[in-house]
Amino acid sequence: MKAKKLKIHVKTSKFSIPIPALRFSTLRWISKMAFKYGPSKIRNGKMKSGKPGMDAILENLTPQDIEMILEHLEQEEPFELVNIDTWDENKEKVRVKIYTV
């Protein structure tokens, strides 16, 4: 069974963000819109991350790169991409999970 969607789950001690699983076709559309309207802000310095490596990645990322990543994820069996358990500045637990379904 191949993956069809990407699911993001964010939970803190006070709230949980109910983000629905997104189909890969929806993610492709979102990425196209982001590249259509977003790169000028990145290049003008309005969306700098403050991290030198991340800024270089954002400046060099192309729509073809995103398409290749999504195609590759879609070909795999469902799996967990990210599983982070950490604490925020108030010492409250924060959990972030990103996985394919």
C-alpha positions, 0 to 999 in steps of 0.5 A: 500500500503506497502513501496517499497523504501527509499528516502533521500533528502538533500537540502541547500541554494546552492545545492540539492543532487539528491539521487534516491529512493533506493529499499529495496533489494538494501539497503540490498545489500549495507548493506551486502557490508558494513559489509563485508568490513567495520567492520574492519575499525570500530574496528581498530578505523579508523571510530570513530564517536567521540560520545561514544554512537554511537561508541558502536552502530556501534561496536554492529550492526549486519547484522541481525539488518539491515535486521530486520529494513528493513523488518519492514520498508517494512511492513509499509505504506509509512511514513516520518522517518526524517525531519530536518530543521537546519542551518549550520556554515554559517547560511544557511538553511539545510533540510534533509528528509528521507522517504519511498515511 
